[in-house]
Each structure stands twice: as structure tokens, then as C-alpha cells.
Amino acid sequence: MDPVALGIFETLLFFILLALSFTALMRIDLTKYFQKGAIWQIQIIYIFTAIALSYLVLKAIMNLITISLRILG
């Protein structure tokens, strides 16, 4: 597969996974672990966790794609 097309696919997939993981993380109640009024700290935790989770899932998917392309092609 073309490296440019694979890069575009990876970028689009990252943002899709970021939106999904951020939406899923918002369902978790982290307020009980923080002091009252620590809103910006909670937001930072949500954002960084969503980015890290999206990155890890993306790399797993892309690794599976590259391995399957190497085996089949």
C-alpha cells in the first residue's frame, strides 16, 4: 500500500479514535478522586488519557495492518 495513503488513513483513524475514547472517558466519574474545585486538573487528565489511549489503540491497529499487508503482499 502507498505510504502516503497509509499516513492519511492513520491520521484520520487517530482523530476518530480520539473522539471515541474521549466520549468513553467522559462516562467515568473522576471527580471523587480530586479535591473540590479542581476542574482544570480533571480536564487535563481526561485529555491526556484520551490521547494516550487513542495512540495505543491506533498503533495496535496499524501494526496489524502492516503485518497483514506484509504477509499477503
mmCIF file of the N, C-alpha and C atoms, coordinates in Angstrom:
data_MODEL
# 
_entry.id   MODEL 
# 
loop_
_atom_site.group_PDB 
_atom_site.id 
_atom_site.type_symbol 
_atom_site.label_atom_id 
_atom_site.label_alt_id 
_atom_site.label_comp_id 
_atom_site.label_asym_id 
_atom_site.label_entity_id 
_atom_site.label_seq_id 
_atom_site.pdbx_PDB_ins_code 
_atom_site.Cartn_x 
_atom_site.Cartn_y 
_atom_site.Cartn_z 
_atom_site.occupancy 
_atom_site.B_iso_or_equiv 
_atom_site.pdbx_formal_charge 
_atom_site.auth_seq_id 
_atom_site.auth_comp_id 
_atom_site.auth_asym_id 
_atom_site.auth_atom_id 
_atom_site.pdbx_PDB_model_num 
ATOM 1   N N  . MET A 1 1  ? 0.846   -1.183  0.000  1.00 0.00 ? 1  MET A N  1 
ATOM 2   C CA . MET A 1 1  ? 0.000   0.000   0.000  1.00 0.00 ? 1  MET A CA 1 
ATOM 3   C C  . MET A 1 1  ? 0.888   1.242   0.000  1.00 0.00 ? 1  MET A C  1 
ATOM 4   N N  . ASP A 1 2  ? 0.388   2.269   -0.578 1.00 0.00 ? 2  ASP A N  1 
ATOM 5   C CA . ASP A 1 2  ? 1.122   3.528   -0.692 1.00 0.00 ? 2  ASP A CA 1 
ATOM 6   C C  . ASP A 1 2  ? 1.363   4.129   0.697  1.00 0.00 ? 2  ASP A C  1 
ATOM 7   N N  . PRO A 1 3  ? 2.604   4.532   1.008  1.00 0.00 ? 3  PRO A N  1 
ATOM 8   C CA . PRO A 1 3  ? 2.883   5.118   2.328  1.00 0.00 ? 3  PRO A CA 1 
ATOM 9   C C  . PRO A 1 3  ? 2.107   6.397   2.614  1.00 0.00 ? 3  PRO A C  1 
ATOM 10  N N  . VAL A 1 4  ? 1.845   7.194   1.573  1.00 0.00 ? 4  VAL A N  1 
ATOM 11  C CA . VAL A 1 4  ? 1.083   8.437   1.767  1.00 0.00 ? 4  VAL A CA 1 
ATOM 12  C C  . VAL A 1 4  ? -0.358  8.116   2.150  1.00 0.00 ? 4  VAL A C  1 
ATOM 13  N N  . ALA A 1 5  ? -0.951  7.145   1.449  1.00 0.00 ? 5  ALA A N  1 
ATOM 14  C CA . ALA A 1 5  ? -2.326  6.751   1.761  1.00 0.00 ? 5  ALA A CA 1 
ATOM 15  C C  . ALA A 1 5  ? -2.408  6.141   3.155  1.00 0.00 ? 5  ALA A C  1 
ATOM 16  N N  . LEU A 1 6  ? -1.388  5.373   3.517  1.00 0.00 ? 6  LEU A N  1 
ATOM 17  C CA . LEU A 1 6  ? -1.353  4.779   4.854  1.00 0.00 ? 6  LEU A CA 1 
ATOM 18  C C  . LEU A 1 6  ? -1.220  5.859   5.925  1.00 0.00 ? 6  LEU A C  1 
ATOM 19  N N  . GLY A 1 7  ? -0.443  6.894   5.650  1.00 0.00 ? 7  GLY A N  1 
ATOM 20  C CA . GLY A 1 7  ? -0.304  8.005   6.590  1.00 0.00 ? 7  GLY A CA 1 
ATOM 21  C C  . GLY A 1 7  ? -1.587  8.789   6.760  1.00 0.00 ? 7  GLY A C  1 
ATOM 22  N N  . ILE A 1 8  ? -2.285  9.030   5.652  1.00 0.00 ? 8  ILE A N  1 
ATOM 23  C CA . ILE A 1 8  ? -3.568  9.727   5.728  1.00 0.00 ? 8  ILE A CA 1 
ATOM 24  C C  . ILE A 1 8  ? -4.580  8.898   6.498  1.00 0.00 ? 8  ILE A C  1 
ATOM 25  N N  . PHE A 1 9  ? -4.606  7.592   6.220  1.00 0.00 ? 9  PHE A N  1 
ATOM 26  C CA . PHE A 1 9  ? -5.508  6.694   6.939  1.00 0.00 ? 9  PHE A CA 1 
ATOM 27  C C  . PHE A 1 9  ? -5.203  6.689   8.433  1.00 0.00 ? 9  PHE A C  1 
ATOM 28  N N  . GLU A 1 10 ? -3.915  6.677   8.780  1.00 0.00 ? 10 GLU A N  1 
ATOM 29  C CA . GLU A 1 10 ? -3.512  6.671   10.188 1.00 0.00 ? 10 GLU A CA 1 
ATOM 30  C C  . GLU A 1 10 ? -3.931  7.963   10.887 1.00 0.00 ? 10 GLU A C  1 
ATOM 31  N N  . THR A 1 11 ? -3.788  9.088   10.216 1.00 0.00 ? 11 THR A N  1 
ATOM 32  C CA . THR A 1 11 ? -4.175  10.368  10.807 1.00 0.00 ? 11 THR A CA 1 
ATOM 33  C C  . THR A 1 11 ? -5.686  10.441  11.031 1.00 0.00 ? 11 THR A C  1 
ATOM 34  N N  . LEU A 1 12 ? -6.449  10.042  10.028 1.00 0.00 ? 12 LEU A N  1 
ATOM 35  C CA . LEU A 1 12 ? -7.900  10.059  10.179 1.00 0.00 ? 12 LEU A CA 1 
ATOM 36  C C  . LEU A 1 12 ? -8.365  9.099   11.268 1.00 0.00 ? 12 LEU A C  1 
ATOM 37  N N  . LEU A 1 13 ? -7.763  7.927   11.309 1.00 0.00 ? 13 LEU A N  1 
ATOM 38  C CA . LEU A 1 13 ? -8.128  6.943   12.327 1.00 0.00 ? 13 LEU A CA 1 
ATOM 39  C C  . LEU A 1 13 ? -7.787  7.438   13.730 1.00 0.00 ? 13 LEU A C  1 
ATOM 40  N N  . PHE A 1 14 ? -6.676  8.176   13.864 1.00 0.00 ? 14 PHE A N  1 
ATOM 41  C CA . PHE A 1 14 ? -6.319  8.713   15.174 1.00 0.00 ? 14 PHE A CA 1 
ATOM 42  C C  . PHE A 1 14 ? -7.385  9.668   15.689 1.00 0.00 ? 14 PHE A C  1 
ATOM 43  N N  . PHE A 1 15 ? -7.857  10.565  14.828 1.00 0.00 ? 15 PHE A N  1 
ATOM 44  C CA . PHE A 1 15 ? -8.852  11.533  15.287 1.00 0.00 ? 15 PHE A CA 1 
ATOM 45  C C  . PHE A 1 15 ? -10.201 10.877  15.559 1.00 0.00 ? 15 PHE A C  1 
ATOM 46  N N  . ILE A 1 16 ? -10.533 9.850   14.814 1.00 0.00 ? 16 ILE A N  1 
ATOM 47  C CA . ILE A 1 16 ? -11.760 9.104   15.101 1.00 0.00 ? 16 ILE A CA 1 
ATOM 48  C C  . ILE A 1 16 ? -11.644 8.398   16.450 1.00 0.00 ? 16 ILE A C  1 
ATOM 49  N N  . LEU A 1 17 ? -10.502 7.761   16.675 1.00 0.00 ? 17 LEU A N  1 
ATOM 50  C CA . LEU A 1 17 ? -10.292 7.076   17.956 1.00 0.00 ? 17 LEU A CA 1 
ATOM 51  C C  . LEU A 1 17 ? -10.209 8.060   19.115 1.00 0.00 ? 17 LEU A C  1 
ATOM 52  N N  . LEU A 1 18 ? -9.657  9.246   18.875 1.00 0.00 ? 18 LEU A N  1 
ATOM 53  C CA . LEU A 1 18 ? -9.591  10.264  19.917 1.00 0.00 ? 18 LEU A CA 1 
ATOM 54  C C  . LEU A 1 18 ? -10.988 10.699  20.339 1.00 0.00 ? 18 LEU A C  1 
ATOM 55  N N  . ALA A 1 19 ? -11.858 10.908  19.372 1.00 0.00 ? 19 ALA A N  1 
ATOM 56  C CA . ALA A 1 19 ? -13.238 11.293  19.698 1.00 0.00 ? 19 ALA A CA 1 
ATOM 57  C C  . ALA A 1 19 ? -13.954 10.177  20.446 1.00 0.00 ? 19 ALA A C  1 
ATOM 58  N N  . LEU A 1 20 ? -13.757 8.936   20.013 1.00 0.00 ? 20 LEU A N  1 
ATOM 59  C CA . LEU A 1 20 ? -14.405 7.807   20.686 1.00 0.00 ? 20 LEU A CA 1 
ATOM 60  C C  . LEU A 1 20 ? -13.889 7.617   22.108 1.00 0.00 ? 20 LEU A C  1 
ATOM 61  N N  . SER A 1 21 ? -12.569 7.692   22.279 1.00 0.00 ? 21 SER A N  1 
ATOM 62  C CA . SER A 1 21 ? -12.022 7.479   23.620 1.00 0.00 ? 21 SER A CA 1 
ATOM 63  C C  . SER A 1 21 ? -12.367 8.635   24.555 1.00 0.00 ? 21 SER A C  1 
ATOM 64  N N  . PHE A 1 22 ? -12.406 9.861   24.027 1.00 0.00 ? 22 PHE A N  1 
ATOM 65  C CA . PHE A 1 22 ? -12.787 10.996  24.865 1.00 0.00 ? 22 PHE A CA 1 
ATOM 66  C C  . PHE A 1 22 ? -14.235 10.878  25.316 1.00 0.00 ? 22 PHE A C  1 
ATOM 67  N N  . THR A 1 23 ? -15.108 10.457  24.404 1.00 0.00 ? 23 THR A N  1 
ATOM 68  C CA . THR A 1 23 ? -16.516 10.255  24.748 1.00 0.00 ? 23 THR A CA 1 
ATOM 69  C C  . THR A 1 23 ? -16.677 9.148   25.784 1.00 0.00 ? 23 THR A C  1 
ATOM 70  N N  . ALA A 1 24 ? -15.920 8.077   25.615 1.00 0.00 ? 24 ALA A N  1 
ATOM 71  C CA . ALA A 1 24 ? -15.995 6.969   26.569 1.00 0.00 ? 24 ALA A CA 1 
ATOM 72  C C  . ALA A 1 24 ? -15.443 7.367   27.934 1.00 0.00 ? 24 ALA A C  1 
ATOM 73  N N  . LEU A 1 25 ? -14.373 8.146   27.946 1.00 0.00 ? 25 LEU A N  1 
ATOM 74  C CA . LEU A 1 25 ? -13.783 8.567   29.215 1.00 0.00 ? 25 LEU A CA 1 
ATOM 75  C C  . LEU A 1 25 ? -14.683 9.541   29.976 1.00 0.00 ? 25 LEU A C  1 
ATOM 76  N N  . MET A 1 26 ? -15.495 10.290  29.276 1.00 0.00 ? 26 MET A N  1 
ATOM 77  C CA . MET A 1 26 ? -16.383 11.235  29.952 1.00 0.00 ? 26 MET A CA 1 
ATOM 78  C C  . MET A 1 26 ? -17.436 10.517  30.786 1.00 0.00 ? 26 MET A C  1 
ATOM 79  N N  . ARG A 1 27 ? -17.652 9.237   30.512 1.00 0.00 ? 27 ARG A N  1 
ATOM 80  C CA . ARG A 1 27 ? -18.613 8.445   31.287 1.00 0.00 ? 27 ARG A CA 1 
ATOM 81  C C  . ARG A 1 27 ? -18.042 8.010   32.632 1.00 0.00 ? 27 ARG A C  1 
ATOM 82  N N  . ILE A 1 28 ? -16.724 8.134   32.792 1.00 0.00 ? 28 ILE A N  1 
ATOM 83  C CA . ILE A 1 28 ? -16.074 7.757   34.052 1.00 0.00 ? 28 ILE A CA 1 
ATOM 84  C C  . ILE A 1 28 ? -16.077 8.965   34.983 1.00 0.00 ? 28 ILE A C  1 
ATOM 85  N N  . ASP A 1 29 ? -16.484 8.755   36.214 1.00 0.00 ? 29 ASP A N  1 
ATOM 86  C CA . ASP A 1 29 ? -16.545 9.845   37.187 1.00 0.00 ? 29 ASP A CA 1 
ATOM 87  C C  . ASP A 1 29 ? -15.236 9.921   37.960 1.00 0.00 ? 29 ASP A C  1 
ATOM 88  N N  . LEU A 1 30 ? -14.385 10.872  37.581 1.00 0.00 ? 30 LEU A N  1 
ATOM 89  C CA . LEU A 1 30 ? -13.106 11.067  38.260 1.00 0.00 ? 30 LEU A CA 1 
ATOM 90  C C  . LEU A 1 30 ? -13.172 12.117  39.359 1.00 0.00 ? 30 LEU A C  1 
ATOM 91  N N  . THR A 1 31 ? -14.315 12.759  39.513 1.00 0.00 ? 31 THR A N  1 
ATOM 92  C CA . THR A 1 31 ? -14.407 13.848  40.482 1.00 0.00 ? 31 THR A CA 1 
ATOM 93  C C  . THR A 1 31 ? -14.224 13.373  41.916 1.00 0.00 ? 31 THR A C  1 
ATOM 94  N N  . LYS A 1 32 ? -14.504 12.115  42.179 1.00 0.00 ? 32 LYS A N  1 
ATOM 95  C CA . LYS A 1 32 ? -14.355 11.620  43.553 1.00 0.00 ? 32 LYS A CA 1 
ATOM 96  C C  . LYS A 1 32 ? -12.889 11.433  43.946 1.00 0.00 ? 32 LYS A C  1 
ATOM 97  N N  . TYR A 1 33 ? -11.978 11.461  42.968 1.00 0.00 ? 33 TYR A N  1 
ATOM 98  C CA . TYR A 1 33 ? -10.553 11.295  43.250 1.00 0.00 ? 33 TYR A CA 1 
ATOM 99  C C  . TYR A 1 33 ? -9.814  12.623  43.373 1.00 0.00 ? 33 TYR A C  1 
ATOM 100 N N  . PHE A 1 34 ? -10.487 13.733  43.109 1.00 0.00 ? 34 PHE A N  1 
ATOM 101 C CA . PHE A 1 34 ? -9.865  15.046  43.148 1.00 0.00 ? 34 PHE A CA 1 
ATOM 102 C C  . PHE A 1 34 ? -10.536 15.912  44.203 1.00 0.00 ? 34 PHE A C  1 
ATOM 103 N N  . GLN A 1 35 ? -9.827  16.958  44.606 1.00 0.00 ? 35 GLN A N  1 
ATOM 104 C CA . GLN A 1 35 ? -10.399 17.907  45.543 1.00 0.00 ? 35 GLN A CA 1 
ATOM 105 C C  . GLN A 1 35 ? -11.497 18.704  44.842 1.00 0.00 ? 35 GLN A C  1 
ATOM 106 N N  . LYS A 1 36 ? -12.375 19.257  45.639 1.00 0.00 ? 36 LYS A N  1 
ATOM 107 C CA . LYS A 1 36 ? -13.463 20.059  45.087 1.00 0.00 ? 36 LYS A CA 1 
ATOM 108 C C  . LYS A 1 36 ? -12.885 21.320  44.437 1.00 0.00 ? 36 LYS A C  1 
ATOM 109 N N  . GLY A 1 37 ? -13.334 21.608  43.233 1.00 0.00 ? 37 GLY A N  1 
ATOM 110 C CA . GLY A 1 37 ? -12.874 22.789  42.515 1.00 0.00 ? 37 GLY A CA 1 
ATOM 111 C C  . GLY A 1 37 ? -11.655 22.559  41.642 1.00 0.00 ? 37 GLY A C  1 
ATOM 112 N N  . ALA A 1 38 ? -11.183 21.334  41.522 1.00 0.00 ? 38 ALA A N  1 
ATOM 113 C CA . ALA A 1 38 ? -10.010 21.034  40.707 1.00 0.00 ? 38 ALA A CA 1 
ATOM 114 C C  . ALA A 1 38 ? -10.440 20.670  39.283 1.00 0.00 ? 38 ALA A C  1 
ATOM 115 N N  . ILE A 1 39 ? -11.143 21.587  38.653 1.00 0.00 ? 39 ILE A N  1 
ATOM 116 C CA . ILE A 1 39 ? -11.740 21.298  37.351 1.00 0.00 ? 39 ILE A CA 1 
ATOM 117 C C  . ILE A 1 39 ? -10.670 21.175  36.269 1.00 0.00 ? 39 ILE A C  1 
ATOM 118 N N  . TRP A 1 40 ? -9.708  22.073  36.242 1.00 0.00 ? 40 TRP A N  1 
ATOM 119 C CA . TRP A 1 40 ? -8.726  22.034  35.165 1.00 0.00 ? 40 TRP A CA 1 
ATOM 120 C C  . TRP A 1 40 ? -7.827  20.818  35.273 1.00 0.00 ? 40 TRP A C  1 
ATOM 121 N N  . GLN A 1 41 ? -7.568  20.324  36.492 1.00 0.00 ? 41 GLN A N  1 
ATOM 122 C CA . GLN A 1 41 ? -6.777  19.104  36.639 1.00 0.00 ? 41 GLN A CA 1 
ATOM 123 C C  . GLN A 1 41 ? -7.526  17.895  36.092 1.00 0.00 ? 41 GLN A C  1 
ATOM 124 N N  . ILE A 1 42 ? -8.817  17.845  36.325 1.00 0.00 ? 42 ILE A N  1 
ATOM 125 C CA . ILE A 1 42 ? -9.637  16.744  35.812 1.00 0.00 ? 42 ILE A CA 1 
ATOM 126 C C  . ILE A 1 42 ? -9.685  16.801  34.291 1.00 0.00 ? 42 ILE A C  1 
ATOM 127 N N  . GLN A 1 43 ? -9.808  17.989  33.730 1.00 0.00 ? 43 GLN A N  1 
ATOM 128 C CA . GLN A 1 43 ? -9.833  18.130  32.278 1.00 0.00 ? 43 GLN A CA 1 
ATOM 129 C C  . GLN A 1 43 ? -8.514  17.684  31.651 1.00 0.00 ? 43 GLN A C  1 
ATOM 130 N N  . ILE A 1 44 ? -7.401  18.025  32.289 1.00 0.00 ? 44 ILE A N  1 
ATOM 131 C CA . ILE A 1 44 ? -6.083  17.606  31.788 1.00 0.00 ? 44 ILE A CA 1 
ATOM 132 C C  . ILE A 1 44 ? -5.958  16.087  31.816 1.00 0.00 ? 44 ILE A C  1 
ATOM 133 N N  . ILE A 1 45 ? -6.414  15.463  32.893 1.00 0.00 ? 45 ILE A N  1 
ATOM 134 C CA . ILE A 1 45 ? -6.368  14.000  32.992 1.00 0.00 ? 45 ILE A CA 1 
ATOM 135 C C  . ILE A 1 45 ? -7.207  13.372  31.886 1.00 0.00 ? 45 ILE A C  1 
ATOM 136 N N  . TYR A 1 46 ? -8.398  13.882  31.651 1.00 0.00 ? 46 TYR A N  1 
ATOM 137 C CA . TYR A 1 46 ? -9.258  13.358  30.586 1.00 0.00 ? 46 TYR A CA 1 
ATOM 138 C C  . TYR A 1 46 ? -8.585  13.492  29.216 1.00 0.00 ? 46 TYR A C  1 
ATOM 139 N N  . ILE A 1 47 ? -8.032  14.655  28.933 1.00 0.00 ? 47 ILE A N  1 
ATOM 140 C CA . ILE A 1 47 ? -7.426  14.900  27.626 1.00 0.00 ? 47 ILE A CA 1 
ATOM 141 C C  . ILE A 1 47 ? -6.205  14.012  27.414 1.00 0.00 ? 47 ILE A C  1 
ATOM 142 N N  . PHE A 1 48 ? -5.294  13.971  28.389 1.00 0.00 ? 48 PHE A N  1 
ATOM 143 C CA . PHE A 1 48 ? -4.080  13.162  28.232 1.00 0.00 ? 48 PHE A CA 1 
ATOM 144 C C  . PHE A 1 48 ? -4.388  11.672  28.166 1.00 0.00 ? 48 PHE A C  1 
ATOM 145 N N  . THR A 1 49 ? -5.345  11.219  28.947 1.00 0.00 ? 49 THR A N  1 
ATOM 146 C CA . THR A 1 49 ? -5.724  9.808   28.907 1.00 0.00 ? 49 THR A CA 1 
ATOM 147 C C  . THR A 1 49 ? -6.352  9.452   27.570 1.00 0.00 ? 49 THR A C  1 
ATOM 148 N N  . ALA A 1 50 ? -7.183  10.327  27.042 1.00 0.00 ? 50 ALA A N  1 
ATOM 149 C CA . ALA A 1 50 ? -7.809  10.076  25.743 1.00 0.00 ? 50 ALA A CA 1 
ATOM 150 C C  . ALA A 1 50 ? -6.763  10.034  24.632 1.00 0.00 ? 50 ALA A C  1 
ATOM 151 N N  . ILE A 1 51 ? -5.789  10.934  24.672 1.00 0.00 ? 51 ILE A N  1 
ATOM 152 C CA . ILE A 1 51 ? -4.731  10.940  23.664 1.00 0.00 ? 51 ILE A CA 1 
ATOM 153 C C  . ILE A 1 51 ? -3.885  9.677   23.768 1.00 0.00 ? 51 ILE A C  1 
ATOM 154 N N  . ALA A 1 52 ? -3.507  9.291   24.979 1.00 0.00 ? 52 ALA A N  1 
ATOM 155 C CA . ALA A 1 52 ? -2.680  8.097   25.164 1.00 0.00 ? 52 ALA A CA 1 
ATOM 156 C C  . ALA A 1 52 ? -3.423  6.832   24.742 1.00 0.00 ? 52 ALA A C  1 
ATOM 157 N N  . LEU A 1 53 ? -4.679  6.725   25.112 1.00 0.00 ? 53 LEU A N  1 
ATOM 158 C CA . LEU A 1 53 ? -5.468  5.554   24.740 1.00 0.00 ? 53 LEU A CA 1 
ATOM 159 C C  . LEU A 1 53 ? -5.669  5.485   23.233 1.00 0.00 ? 53 LEU A C  1 
ATOM 160 N N  . SER A 1 54 ? -5.932  6.601   22.607 1.00 0.00 ? 54 SER A N  1 
ATOM 161 C CA . SER A 1 54 ? -6.097  6.632   21.149 1.00 0.00 ? 54 SER A CA 1 
ATOM 162 C C  . SER A 1 54 ? -4.811  6.239   20.444 1.00 0.00 ? 54 SER A C  1 
ATOM 163 N N  . TYR A 1 55 ? -3.696  6.737   20.929 1.00 0.00 ? 55 TYR A N  1 
ATOM 164 C CA . TYR A 1 55 ? -2.401  6.419   20.331 1.00 0.00 ? 55 TYR A CA 1 
ATOM 165 C C  . TYR A 1 55 ? -2.099  4.924   20.432 1.00 0.00 ? 55 TYR A C  1 
ATOM 166 N N  . LEU A 1 56 ? -2.343  4.339   21.588 1.00 0.00 ? 56 LEU A N  1 
ATOM 167 C CA . LEU A 1 56 ? -2.047  2.921   21.774 1.00 0.00 ? 56 LEU A CA 1 
ATOM 168 C C  . LEU A 1 56 ? -2.941  2.032   20.911 1.00 0.00 ? 56 LEU A C  1 
ATOM 169 N N  . VAL A 1 57 ? -4.215  2.340   20.851 1.00 0.00 ? 57 VAL A N  1 
ATOM 170 C CA . VAL A 1 57 ? -5.130  1.559   20.016 1.00 0.00 ? 57 VAL A CA 1 
ATOM 171 C C  . VAL A 1 57 ? -4.778  1.746   18.538 1.00 0.00 ? 57 VAL A C  1 
ATOM 172 N N  . LEU A 1 58 ? -4.446  2.965   18.145 1.00 0.00 ? 58 LEU A N  1 
ATOM 173 C CA . LEU A 1 58 ? -4.066  3.233   16.764 1.00 0.00 ? 58 LEU A CA 1 
ATOM 174 C C  . LEU A 1 58 ? -2.822  2.448   16.374 1.00 0.00 ? 58 LEU A C  1 
ATOM 175 N N  . LYS A 1 59 ? -1.806  2.444   17.220 1.00 0.00 ? 59 LYS A N  1 
ATOM 176 C CA . LYS A 1 59 ? -0.582  1.712   16.902 1.00 0.00 ? 59 LYS A CA 1 
ATOM 177 C C  . LYS A 1 59 ? -0.827  0.211   16.828 1.00 0.00 ? 59 LYS A C  1 
ATOM 178 N N  . ALA A 1 60 ? -1.718  -0.311  17.650 1.00 0.00 ? 60 ALA A N  1 
ATOM 179 C CA . ALA A 1 60 ? -2.055  -1.731  17.580 1.00 0.00 ? 60 ALA A CA 1 
ATOM 180 C C  . ALA A 1 60 ? -2.750  -2.047  16.257 1.00 0.00 ? 60 ALA A C  1 
ATOM 181 N N  . ILE A 1 61 ? -3.685  -1.216  15.854 1.00 0.00 ? 61 ILE A N  1 
ATOM 182 C CA . ILE A 1 61 ? -4.404  -1.430  14.587 1.00 0.00 ? 61 ILE A CA 1 
ATOM 183 C C  . ILE A 1 61 ? -3.457  -1.299  13.401 1.00 0.00 ? 61 ILE A C  1 
ATOM 184 N N  . MET A 1 62 ? -2.615  -0.265  13.411 1.00 0.00 ? 62 MET A N  1 
ATOM 185 C CA . MET A 1 62 ? -1.692  -0.065  12.302 1.00 0.00 ? 62 MET A CA 1 
ATOM 186 C C  . MET A 1 62 ? -0.656  -1.185  12.238 1.00 0.00 ? 62 MET A C  1 
ATOM 187 N N  . ASN A 1 63 ? -0.251  -1.705  13.364 1.00 0.00 ? 63 ASN A N  1 
ATOM 188 C CA . ASN A 1 63 ? 0.681   -2.828  13.373 1.00 0.00 ? 63 ASN A CA 1 
ATOM 189 C C  . ASN A 1 63 ? 0.028   -4.059  12.757 1.00 0.00 ? 63 ASN A C  1 
ATOM 190 N N  . LEU A 1 64 ? -1.228  -4.305  13.093 1.00 0.00 ? 64 LEU A N  1 
ATOM 191 C CA . LEU A 1 64 ? -1.947  -5.425  12.486 1.00 0.00 ? 64 LEU A CA 1 
ATOM 192 C C  . LEU A 1 64 ? -2.096  -5.235  10.976 1.00 0.00 ? 64 LEU A C  1 
ATOM 193 N N  . ILE A 1 65 ? -2.353  -4.028  10.539 1.00 0.00 ? 65 ILE A N  1 
ATOM 194 C CA . ILE A 1 65 ? -2.489  -3.755  9.096  1.00 0.00 ? 65 ILE A CA 1 
ATOM 195 C C  . ILE A 1 65 ? -1.173  -3.984  8.382  1.00 0.00 ? 65 ILE A C  1 
ATOM 196 N N  . THR A 1 66 ? -0.075  -3.463  8.921  1.00 0.00 ? 66 THR A N  1 
ATOM 197 C CA . THR A 1 66 ? 1.223   -3.634  8.259  1.00 0.00 ? 66 THR A CA 1 
ATOM 198 C C  . THR A 1 66 ? 1.664   -5.091  8.254  1.00 0.00 ? 66 THR A C  1 
ATOM 199 N N  . ILE A 1 67 ? 1.386   -5.825  9.321  1.00 0.00 ? 67 ILE A N  1 
ATOM 200 C CA . ILE A 1 67 ? 1.733   -7.248  9.343  1.00 0.00 ? 67 ILE A CA 1 
ATOM 201 C C  . ILE A 1 67 ? 0.917   -8.015  8.321  1.00 0.00 ? 67 ILE A C  1 
ATOM 202 N N  . SER A 1 68 ? -0.380  -7.721  8.234  1.00 0.00 ? 68 SER A N  1 
ATOM 203 C CA . SER A 1 68 ? -1.224  -8.420  7.270  1.00 0.00 ? 68 SER A CA 1 
ATOM 204 C C  . SER A 1 68 ? -0.833  -8.060  5.829  1.00 0.00 ? 68 SER A C  1 
ATOM 205 N N  . LEU A 1 69 ? -0.471  -6.803  5.585  1.00 0.00 ? 69 LEU A N  1 
ATOM 206 C CA . LEU A 1 69 ? -0.014  -6.425  4.248  1.00 0.00 ? 69 LEU A CA 1 
ATOM 207 C C  . LEU A 1 69 ? 1.303   -7.106  3.889  1.00 0.00 ? 69 LEU A C  1 
ATOM 208 N N  . ARG A 1 70 ? 2.179   -7.257  4.864  1.00 0.00 ? 70 ARG A N  1 
ATOM 209 C CA . ARG A 1 70 ? 3.453   -7.925  4.634  1.00 0.00 ? 70 ARG A CA 1 
ATOM 210 C C  . ARG A 1 70 ? 3.248   -9.414  4.343  1.00 0.00 ? 70 ARG A C  1 
ATOM 211 N N  . ILE A 1 71 ? 2.315   -10.025 5.038  1.00 0.00 ? 71 ILE A N  1 
ATOM 212 C CA . ILE A 1 71 ? 2.045   -11.459 4.830  1.00 0.00 ? 71 ILE A CA 1 
ATOM 213 C C  . ILE A 1 71 ? 1.361   -11.698 3.492  1.00 0.00 ? 71 ILE A C  1 
ATOM 214 N N  . LEU A 1 72 ? 0.378   -10.871 3.165  1.00 0.00 ? 72 LEU A N  1 
ATOM 215 C CA . LEU A 1 72 ? -0.403  -11.068 1.950  1.00 0.00 ? 72 LEU A CA 1 
ATOM 216 C C  . LEU A 1 72 ? 0.268   -10.528 0.698  1.00 0.00 ? 72 LEU A C  1 
ATOM 217 N N  . GLY A 1 73 ? 1.135   -9.546  0.867  1.00 0.00 ? 73 GLY A N  1 
ATOM 218 C CA . GLY A 1 73 ? 1.715   -8.907  -0.311 1.00 0.00 ? 73 GLY A CA 1 
ATOM 219 C C  . GLY A 1 73 ? 3.131   -9.256  -0.486 1.00 0.00 ? 73 GLY A C  1 
# 
